[in-house]
Amino acid sequence: MKQIIIFLLVVILLIISYGQYTKYKRFTPPEYEYQLNQDIDLNYHDRSFLLDYYESVEGLNGFVITQWSANNIDVRNPEDDDKATQASVSEYSKKLGLVKYHEDQLVKSKRLKESGLANSEIKLLEEQGATLEQHLKLQNDKRILTIFNNNIDQLKMGKQSAFVYELQKLLVKKGYDIPLDGVYKVITKDAIMAFEEKNKLFPDGDIDQITLEALLE
């Protein structure tokens, strides 16, 4: 009988000890800490934004451990549903949201740099609220318009040029079955005329800035 009692006491002690150890582990670094994302842009164009990220992570971790040590509230996995706990969990969600906001932008910046963009281009993207695809299309459109302005006087039947090649690519994307040879021939002129008619532009078959901008849309 005595051995059974001792055994039960040992089991109870082990259960209590495990529970205390689990609580200790939950709030011992790195268990409770939000870990800094290792996939962020460390050379982000706005240094203050990067510092804000570090500060927001530090503030989040400080809030978590303070709520546990001072109020016995685990804001990540709350056990109660009283007003104090709800308020703490709500504040935790706000702080976590702030961390994620900074983190997502810094991760995105690194991805864009891996795609070949520089800080100045990334800043412009953010100011315009544009995607990488939109930015690349805009850059390509500007390039084609520049080629057009430099070759407008040389666009003659039978003439071969880089602009005609780019023009043919645009027409093919619009569904016109023409060769991609860079030569301004009747088939290319007819495709331009068909496009102009379809889009209610003056159907003369000649490429001008209005027709070109419509093709670039």
Backbone as JSON, one array per atom type, in Angstrom:
{
  "sequence": "MKQIIIFLLVVILLIISYGQYTKYKRFTPPEYEYQLNQDIDLNYHDRSFLLDYYESVEGLNGFVITQWSANNIDVRNPEDDDKATQASVSEYSKKLGLVKYHEDQLVKSKRLKESGLANSEIKLLEEQGATLEQHLKLQNDKRILTIFNNNIDQLKMGKQSAFVYELQKLLVKKGYDIPLDGVYKVITKDAIMAFEEKNKLFPDGDIDQITLEALLE",
  "N": [[0.83, -1.2, 0.0], [1.91, 1.21, 0.83], [3.88, 1.53, -1.09], [2.36, 1.94, -3.34], [1.17, 4.41, -2.8], [3.44, 6.03, -2.71], [4.27, 5.74, -5.35], [2.11, 6.94, -6.69], [2.37, 9.55, -5.75], [4.81, 10.25, -6.86], [4.16, 10.16, -9.58], [2.24, 12.23, -9.69], [3.86, 14.38, -8.96], [5.62, 14.4, -11.1], [3.88, 15.07, -13.18], [3.06, 17.65, -12.41], [5.53, 18.92, -12.45], [6.19, 18.69, -15.15], [4.2, 20.25, -16.29], [4.88, 22.78, -15.26], [7.39, 23.04, -16.4], [6.73, 23.09, -19.1], [5.3, 25.51, -19.25], [7.38, 27.2, -18.58], [9.1, 26.82, -20.75], [7.55, 27.84, -22.8], [7.73, 30.54, -22.51], [10.38, 31.21, -22.69], [13.18, 32.4, -24.38], [14.16, 30.75, -27.45], [11.42, 30.37, -27.6], [9.08, 31.99, -27.1], [9.56, 34.18, -28.64], [9.08, 36.24, -31.51], [10.54, 35.5, -34.48], [13.01, 37.18, -36.38], [12.59, 37.71, -39.83], [14.58, 36.1, -42.19], [14.66, 36.59, -44.83], [14.52, 39.17, -45.83], [14.94, 42.45, -47.33], [17.89, 43.8, -46.69], [19.07, 46.07, -47.5], [17.18, 48.0, -48.01], [15.46, 50.71, -49.65], [14.47, 52.69, -47.97], [15.75, 53.42, -45.06], [14.73, 53.99, -42.53], [12.32, 52.66, -42.52], [13.14, 50.02, -42.44], [14.34, 49.99, -39.91], [12.07, 50.48, -38.41], [10.8, 48.06, -38.73], [12.45, 46.3, -37.24], [12.08, 47.45, -34.71], [9.34, 47.08, -34.35], [9.15, 44.31, -34.18], [10.64, 43.89, -31.86], [9.02, 45.29, -30.07], [6.71, 43.72, -30.18], [7.58, 41.22, -29.14], [8.33, 42.06, -26.58], [5.85, 42.82, -25.57], [4.47, 40.38, -25.48], [5.91, 38.83, -23.53], [5.68, 40.5, -21.34], [2.92, 40.59, -20.83], [2.56, 37.98, -20.04], [4.27, 37.63, -17.79], [3.45, 39.71, -16.08], [0.63, 39.73, -16.07], [-0.17, 37.15, -16.37], [-1.15, 36.22, -18.81], [-1.39, 34.52, -21.78], [-1.03, 35.69, -24.74], [-0.89, 34.58, -27.25], [-1.98, 32.04, -27.18], [-4.57, 32.16, -25.64], [-6.09, 31.24, -22.53], [-8.26, 32.08, -21.14], [-11.3, 34.1, -21.39], [-11.9, 36.61, -20.59], [-12.42, 40.22, -20.17], [-9.97, 41.53, -19.86], [-8.17, 39.73, -20.98], [-9.15, 39.63, -23.6], [-8.67, 42.26, -24.42], [-5.89, 42.33, -24.31], [-5.21, 40.37, -26.2], [-6.26, 41.55, -28.47], [-4.62, 43.82, -28.7], [-2.22, 42.54, -29.12], [-2.7, 41.4, -31.63], [-2.79, 43.69, -33.21], [-0.16, 44.61, -32.98], [1.2, 42.45, -34.09], [0.18, 42.58, -36.67], [1.34, 44.97, -37.52], [4.02, 44.24, -37.59], [3.94, 42.29, -39.63], [3.16, 43.86, -41.78], [5.41, 45.51, -42.27], [7.28, 43.49, -42.69], [6.34, 42.04, -44.94], [6.62, 43.93, -46.98], [9.36, 44.32, -47.03], [10.3, 41.78, -47.68], [9.15, 41.52, -50.21], [10.56, 43.53, -51.53], [13.12, 42.43, -51.63], [12.66, 40.27, -53.33], [12.03, 41.62, -55.67], [14.46, 42.83, -56.23], [15.94, 40.59, -56.78], [14.85, 40.06, -59.18], [16.02, 41.9, -60.73], [15.58, 44.62, -60.33], [16.35, 47.96, -59.2], [16.89, 49.98, -56.2], [15.76, 52.52, -56.67], [13.85, 51.99, -58.64], [12.17, 50.22, -57.31], [11.19, 51.89, -55.31], [9.74, 53.67, -56.9], [7.79, 51.92, -57.9], [6.37, 51.34, -55.55], [5.38, 53.86, -54.92], [3.68, 54.3, -57.05], [1.97, 52.22, -56.75], [2.09, 49.95, -58.3], [2.42, 46.72, -59.91], [5.11, 44.34, -60.47], [4.87, 43.29, -63.04], [3.3, 45.23, -64.29], [5.05, 47.37, -64.18], [7.19, 46.47, -65.77], [5.89, 46.25, -68.22], [5.25, 48.93, -68.69], [7.82, 50.0, -68.94], [8.64, 48.67, -71.25], [6.77, 49.64, -73.08], [7.5, 52.34, -73.16], [9.98, 52.06, -74.31], [9.34, 51.1, -76.87], [7.86, 53.27, -77.86], [9.87, 55.17, -77.96], [11.54, 54.05, -79.91], [9.76, 54.23, -82.03], [9.44, 57.05, -82.34], [11.99, 57.65, -83.16], [12.14, 56.46, -85.6], [10.09, 57.2, -87.25], [10.12, 58.64, -89.66], [11.3, 56.87, -91.34], [9.66, 54.79, -91.87], [8.77, 52.94, -94.28], [7.38, 51.19, -97.12], [8.64, 47.95, -97.51], [10.82, 48.46, -96.0], [13.11, 47.47, -93.5], [13.27, 47.19, -89.99], [13.98, 47.59, -86.44], [11.82, 48.65, -85.12], [9.59, 47.96, -86.72], [9.61, 45.24, -86.31], [8.97, 45.1, -83.55], [6.46, 46.22, -83.71], [5.12, 44.31, -85.24], [5.14, 42.22, -83.4], [3.37, 43.21, -81.49], [1.01, 43.25, -82.98], [0.67, 40.53, -83.5], [0.19, 39.63, -80.91], [-2.3, 40.72, -80.6], [-3.76, 39.07, -82.1], [-3.4, 38.88, -84.85], [-2.4, 37.24, -87.79], [0.58, 37.35, -88.87], [3.88, 37.53, -90.35], [6.91, 37.53, -88.35], [9.24, 39.33, -89.16], [10.34, 41.8, -89.26], [10.07, 43.4, -91.47], [8.47, 45.93, -93.26], [5.71, 45.26, -94.83], [2.96, 44.65, -97.17], [1.22, 42.9, -95.85], [1.62, 43.49, -93.18], [0.8, 46.17, -93.1], [-1.89, 45.85, -93.81], [-2.8, 44.46, -91.58], [-2.51, 46.42, -89.64], [-4.41, 48.26, -90.56], [-6.75, 46.75, -90.28], [-6.79, 46.49, -87.52], [-7.12, 49.18, -86.8], [-9.66, 49.72, -87.85], [-11.21, 47.98, -86.31], [-10.92, 49.13, -83.8], [-12.07, 51.57, -84.08], [-10.51, 53.65, -85.12], [-8.85, 55.96, -87.38], [-8.78, 54.37, -90.4], [-6.21, 54.05, -92.06], [-4.08, 52.43, -92.35], [-1.6, 53.25, -91.7], [0.93, 53.66, -89.27], [0.63, 55.57, -86.42], [1.07, 57.69, -83.51], [-1.29, 57.51, -82.02], [-2.5, 55.13, -82.91], [-0.45, 53.37, -82.22], [-0.34, 53.63, -79.4], [-2.82, 52.56, -78.8], [-2.39, 49.93, -79.58], [-0.58, 49.21, -77.64], [-2.05, 49.0, -75.34]],
  "CA": [[0.0, 0.0, 0.0], [2.82, 2.35, 0.94], [4.56, 1.67, -2.38], [1.38, 2.5, -4.29], [1.04, 5.84, -2.47], [4.69, 6.68, -3.15], [4.24, 5.75, -6.8], [1.14, 7.96, -7.11], [2.95, 10.86, -5.44], [5.85, 10.49, -7.87], [3.46, 10.46, -10.83], [1.66, 13.58, -9.55], [4.97, 15.33, -8.96], [6.12, 14.48, -12.47], [2.88, 15.81, -13.97], [3.17, 19.07, -12.02], [6.83, 19.41, -12.92], [6.12, 18.81, -16.6], [3.37, 21.42, -16.57], [5.67, 23.97, -14.97], [8.47, 23.1, -17.39], [6.11, 23.5, -20.36], [5.05, 26.95, -19.14], [8.68, 27.88, -18.6], [9.61, 26.76, -22.11], [6.73, 28.69, -23.66], [8.13, 31.93, -22.35], [11.84, 31.3, -22.63], [13.69, 32.52, -25.75], [13.41, 31.47, -28.49], [10.07, 29.84, -27.69], [8.03, 33.0, -27.17], [9.97, 35.29, -29.5], [8.83, 36.28, -32.95], [11.86, 35.5, -35.08], [13.22, 38.06, -37.52], [12.61, 37.03, -41.12], [15.91, 36.15, -42.78], [14.53, 36.77, -46.27], [14.13, 40.56, -46.08], [15.92, 43.3, -48.0], [18.67, 44.52, -45.68], [19.49, 47.34, -48.11], [15.95, 48.64, -48.47], [15.71, 52.12, -49.99], [14.1, 53.54, -46.83], [16.39, 52.81, -43.88], [13.86, 54.16, -41.37], [11.31, 51.6, -42.6], [13.81, 48.81, -41.97], [14.47, 50.14, -38.45], [10.71, 50.33, -37.86], [10.53, 46.62, -38.68], [13.15, 45.76, -36.07], [11.44, 47.97, -33.5], [8.01, 46.47, -34.21], [9.38, 42.94, -33.69], [11.05, 44.02, -30.46], [7.83, 45.68, -29.31], [5.81, 42.56, -30.12], [8.13, 40.25, -28.19], [8.25, 42.63, -25.24], [4.45, 42.78, -25.14], [4.11, 38.98, -25.17], [6.5, 38.39, -22.27], [5.15, 41.35, -20.26], [1.56, 40.14, -20.52], [2.65, 36.72, -19.32], [4.91, 37.78, -16.48], [2.72, 40.65, -15.22], [-0.82, 39.46, -16.01], [-0.41, 35.71, -16.56], [-1.96, 36.07, -20.03], [-0.69, 34.07, -22.98], [-1.79, 36.34, -25.81], [-0.86, 33.76, -28.46], [-2.92, 30.94, -26.96], [-5.26, 32.52, -24.39], [-6.9, 30.2, -21.88], [-9.47, 32.72, -20.62], [-12.0, 34.95, -22.35], [-12.39, 37.81, -19.88], [-12.17, 41.48, -20.87], [-8.54, 41.83, -19.83], [-7.53, 38.86, -21.96], [-9.58, 40.08, -24.93], [-7.96, 43.51, -24.72], [-4.48, 41.99, -24.55], [-5.14, 39.65, -27.47], [-6.52, 42.55, -29.51], [-3.4, 44.62, -28.84], [-1.22, 41.64, -29.71], [-3.02, 41.28, -33.05], [-2.38, 44.94, -33.85], [1.31, 44.63, -33.04], [1.6, 41.43, -35.06], [-0.16, 43.11, -37.98], [2.35, 45.97, -37.86], [5.23, 43.48, -37.95], [3.71, 41.65, -40.93], [3.12, 44.91, -42.8], [6.8, 45.85, -42.59], [7.98, 42.3, -43.17], [5.91, 41.71, -46.3], [7.19, 44.89, -47.92], [10.81, 44.08, -47.11], [10.47, 40.52, -48.43], [8.81, 41.84, -51.6], [11.66, 44.31, -52.08], [14.22, 41.51, -51.95], [12.25, 39.5, -54.51], [12.13, 42.51, -56.83], [15.88, 42.99, -56.54], [16.37, 39.34, -57.41], [14.36, 40.13, -60.56], [16.84, 42.86, -61.45], [15.23, 46.01, -60.08], [17.17, 48.72, -58.27], [16.14, 50.66, -55.16], [14.99, 53.63, -57.24], [12.71, 51.41, -59.35], [11.27, 49.68, -56.28], [10.54, 53.05, -54.69], [8.75, 54.15, -57.86], [6.7, 50.94, -57.9], [5.59, 51.52, -54.32], [4.68, 55.15, -55.01], [2.63, 54.17, -58.06], [1.1, 51.11, -56.41], [2.1, 49.06, -59.46], [3.06, 45.41, -59.78], [6.31, 44.18, -61.29], [4.43, 43.09, -64.42], [2.87, 46.53, -64.81], [6.26, 48.18, -64.33], [7.94, 45.98, -66.93], [5.12, 46.62, -69.42], [5.43, 50.37, -68.88], [9.18, 50.21, -69.46], [8.67, 48.19, -72.64], [5.98, 50.58, -73.88], [8.32, 53.53, -73.36], [11.04, 51.7, -75.25], [8.75, 51.02, -78.21], [7.52, 54.64, -78.27], [11.13, 55.83, -78.3], [11.94, 53.52, -81.21], [8.83, 54.8, -83.01], [9.78, 58.46, -82.56], [13.29, 57.72, -83.86], [12.06, 55.81, -86.92], [8.83, 57.56, -87.9], [10.35, 59.1, -91.03], [11.89, 55.79, -92.12], [8.69, 53.71, -91.98], [8.36, 52.86, -95.68], [7.13, 49.84, -97.61], [9.83, 47.18, -97.8], [11.89, 48.83, -95.08], [13.27, 46.58, -92.35], [13.77, 47.92, -88.81], [13.63, 47.03, -85.12], [10.48, 49.12, -84.77], [8.61, 47.13, -87.43], [9.6, 43.94, -85.62], [8.2, 45.29, -82.32], [5.09, 46.47, -84.15], [4.57, 43.01, -85.63], [4.92, 41.46, -82.17], [2.14, 43.73, -80.89], [-0.11, 42.81, -83.81], [0.51, 39.09, -83.26], [-0.46, 39.51, -79.59], [-3.71, 41.1, -80.78], [-4.44, 38.0, -82.84], [-3.21, 38.96, -86.3], [-1.47, 36.21, -88.28], [1.55, 37.97, -89.77], [5.25, 37.08, -90.05], [7.77, 38.36, -87.51], [10.5, 39.46, -89.9], [10.83, 43.18, -89.18], [9.95, 44.08, -92.77], [7.17, 46.59, -93.41], [5.13, 44.8, -96.09], [1.52, 44.85, -97.3], [0.51, 42.11, -94.85], [1.69, 44.24, -91.92], [-0.04, 47.35, -93.29], [-3.29, 45.4, -93.78], [-3.11, 44.13, -90.18], [-2.68, 47.7, -88.95], [-5.69, 48.81, -90.99], [-7.81, 45.95, -89.64], [-6.81, 46.87, -86.1], [-7.68, 50.52, -86.7], [-11.1, 49.61, -88.09], [-11.81, 47.31, -85.15], [-10.86, 50.01, -82.64], [-12.68, 52.85, -84.44], [-9.48, 54.64, -85.43], [-8.82, 56.25, -88.81], [-8.18, 53.16, -90.99], [-5.36, 54.31, -93.22], [-3.02, 51.43, -92.39], [-0.33, 53.86, -91.29], [1.12, 53.67, -87.82], [0.91, 56.85, -85.79], [1.16, 57.53, -82.06], [-2.6, 57.11, -81.5], [-2.64, 53.69, -83.19], [0.56, 52.65, -81.45], [-0.76, 53.6, -78.0], [-3.94, 51.6, -78.73], [-1.78, 48.6, -79.65], [0.15, 48.96, -76.39], [-2.99, 48.82, -74.23]],
  "C": [[0.87, 1.26, 0.0], [3.51, 2.6, -0.39], [3.64, 2.3, -3.43], [1.24, 4.01, -4.08], [2.26, 6.61, -2.96], [4.71, 6.8, -4.67], [3.31, 6.85, -7.32], [1.68, 9.37, -6.88], [4.02, 11.24, -6.47], [5.23, 10.89, -9.2], [2.89, 11.87, -10.81], [2.74, 14.64, -9.62], [5.53, 15.51, -10.38], [5.18, 15.28, -13.37], [2.97, 17.3, -13.7], [4.46, 19.67, -12.57], [6.82, 19.62, -14.43], [5.31, 20.03, -17.01], [4.13, 22.71, -16.35], [6.78, 24.15, -16.0], [7.92, 23.59, -18.74], [5.83, 25.0, -20.37], [6.35, 27.73, -19.23], [9.22, 27.94, -20.03], [8.85, 27.71, -23.03], [7.18, 30.14, -23.6], [9.61, 32.08, -22.05], [12.34, 31.41, -24.07], [14.34, 31.21, -26.2], [11.95, 31.06, -28.58], [9.01, 30.93, -27.88], [8.33, 34.09, -28.2], [9.5, 35.13, -30.94], [10.2, 36.43, -33.61], [11.93, 36.45, -36.28], [13.28, 37.24, -38.8], [13.98, 37.2, -41.77], [15.87, 36.43, -44.29], [14.07, 38.19, -46.61], [15.27, 41.31, -46.77], [16.65, 44.14, -46.95], [19.2, 45.85, -46.2], [18.29, 48.06, -48.73], [16.17, 50.14, -48.67], [15.35, 53.09, -48.87], [14.63, 52.91, -45.55], [15.5, 52.91, -42.64], [12.77, 53.08, -41.34], [11.88, 50.29, -42.09], [13.97, 48.84, -40.45], [13.12, 49.98, -37.78], [10.34, 48.86, -37.76], [11.17, 46.0, -37.45], [12.47, 46.2, -34.77], [10.07, 47.33, -33.28], [8.13, 45.03, -33.72], [9.77, 42.96, -32.22], [9.86, 44.38, -29.57], [6.85, 44.53, -29.14], [6.3, 41.56, -29.09], [8.06, 40.77, -26.76], [6.84, 42.58, -24.69], [4.05, 41.38, -24.71], [4.63, 38.58, -23.8], [5.98, 39.21, -21.09], [3.75, 40.9, -19.86], [1.58, 38.82, -19.75], [3.18, 36.91, -17.91], [4.11, 38.67, -15.54], [1.26, 40.27, -15.02], [-1.19, 37.99, -16.18], [-1.34, 35.44, -17.76], [-1.07, 35.65, -21.19], [-1.48, 34.59, -24.18], [-1.81, 35.52, -27.1], [-1.85, 32.61, -28.37], [-3.66, 31.18, -25.65], [-6.13, 31.38, -23.85], [-8.21, 30.76, -21.35], [-10.09, 33.61, -21.7], [-12.56, 36.2, -21.66], [-11.96, 39.06, -20.64], [-10.68, 41.8, -20.94], [-7.8, 41.0, -20.88], [-7.88, 39.3, -23.38], [-8.83, 41.34, -25.36], [-6.5, 43.23, -25.06], [-4.31, 41.29, -25.89], [-5.35, 40.61, -28.64], [-5.28, 43.4, -29.78], [-2.28, 43.8, -29.49], [-1.44, 41.52, -31.22], [-2.59, 42.52, -33.82], [-0.86, 44.99, -34.03], [1.83, 43.62, -34.05], [1.32, 41.91, -36.48], [0.86, 44.14, -38.46], [3.66, 45.3, -38.3], [5.08, 42.91, -39.36], [3.69, 42.68, -42.06], [4.54, 45.27, -43.24], [7.51, 44.66, -43.24], [7.63, 41.98, -44.62], [6.54, 42.64, -47.33], [8.69, 44.67, -48.11], [11.12, 42.79, -47.86], [10.2, 40.76, -49.92], [9.95, 42.6, -52.27], [12.83, 43.41, -52.47], [13.9, 40.7, -53.19], [12.41, 40.35, -55.78], [13.58, 42.73, -57.23], [16.44, 41.74, -57.2], [15.9, 39.27, -58.86], [15.1, 41.18, -61.38], [16.54, 44.32, -61.21], [16.16, 46.65, -59.06], [16.28, 49.41, -57.24], [15.24, 51.76, -55.72], [13.74, 53.13, -57.95], [11.69, 50.85, -58.36], [10.5, 50.8, -55.6], [9.45, 53.59, -55.6], [7.55, 53.22, -57.93], [5.78, 51.15, -56.71], [4.78, 52.81, -54.37], [3.51, 55.08, -55.99], [1.62, 53.09, -57.71], [1.01, 50.1, -57.53], [2.76, 47.73, -59.12], [4.31, 45.37, -60.65], [5.93, 44.04, -62.76], [4.02, 44.4, -65.06], [4.08, 47.43, -65.07], [7.03, 47.78, -65.58], [7.23, 46.33, -68.23], [5.29, 48.1, -69.72], [6.8, 50.68, -69.47], [9.28, 49.79, -70.92], [7.91, 49.12, -73.56], [6.78, 51.84, -74.18], [9.42, 53.27, -74.39], [10.52, 51.68, -76.68], [8.4, 52.41, -78.73], [8.77, 55.41, -78.68], [11.62, 55.37, -79.67], [11.07, 54.11, -82.32], [9.2, 56.24, -83.36], [11.09, 58.61, -83.33], [13.23, 57.17, -85.28], [10.84, 56.23, -87.73], [9.01, 57.97, -89.36], [10.88, 57.99, -91.93], [10.92, 54.62, -92.33], [8.12, 53.68, -93.4], [8.21, 51.4, -96.09], [8.43, 49.15, -98.02], [10.99, 47.46, -96.87], [11.92, 47.87, -93.89], [13.86, 47.37, -91.18], [13.33, 47.22, -87.54], [12.22, 47.44, -84.73], [9.4, 48.27, -85.43], [8.49, 45.77, -86.75], [8.77, 44.03, -84.33], [6.73, 45.5, -82.63], [4.41, 45.16, -84.52], [4.28, 42.14, -84.4], [3.62, 41.9, -81.49], [0.92, 43.25, -81.66], [-0.39, 41.32, -83.63], [-0.19, 38.86, -81.93], [-1.94, 39.85, -79.67], [-4.47, 40.09, -81.64], [-4.27, 38.01, -84.34], [-2.1, 38.01, -86.75], [-0.54, 36.83, -89.33], [2.95, 37.47, -89.41], [6.0, 38.06, -89.16], [9.14, 38.45, -88.18], [11.07, 40.87, -89.87], [10.73, 43.97, -90.46], [8.54, 44.65, -92.92], [6.61, 46.27, -94.79], [3.62, 45.01, -96.06], [0.76, 44.11, -96.2], [0.52, 42.8, -93.48], [0.79, 45.46, -91.99], [-1.52, 46.98, -93.21], [-3.71, 45.06, -92.35], [-3.33, 45.4, -89.37], [-4.04, 48.31, -89.28], [-6.86, 48.07, -90.34], [-7.94, 46.3, -88.16], [-7.44, 48.24, -85.92], [-9.19, 50.49, -86.89], [-11.81, 49.02, -86.87], [-11.89, 48.23, -83.94], [-11.34, 51.43, -82.93], [-11.66, 53.98, -84.55], [-9.5, 54.89, -86.94], [-8.07, 55.13, -89.54], [-7.36, 53.44, -92.25], [-4.21, 53.31, -93.35], [-1.65, 51.96, -92.04], [-0.24, 53.89, -89.77], [1.43, 55.09, -87.35], [0.87, 56.64, -84.28], [-0.16, 57.05, -81.46], [-2.8, 55.6, -81.7], [-1.67, 52.87, -82.35], [0.15, 52.54, -79.98], [-1.93, 52.64, -77.8], [-3.41, 50.17, -78.77], [-1.1, 48.22, -78.33], [-0.77, 48.71, -75.2], [-3.17, 47.34, -73.89]]
}
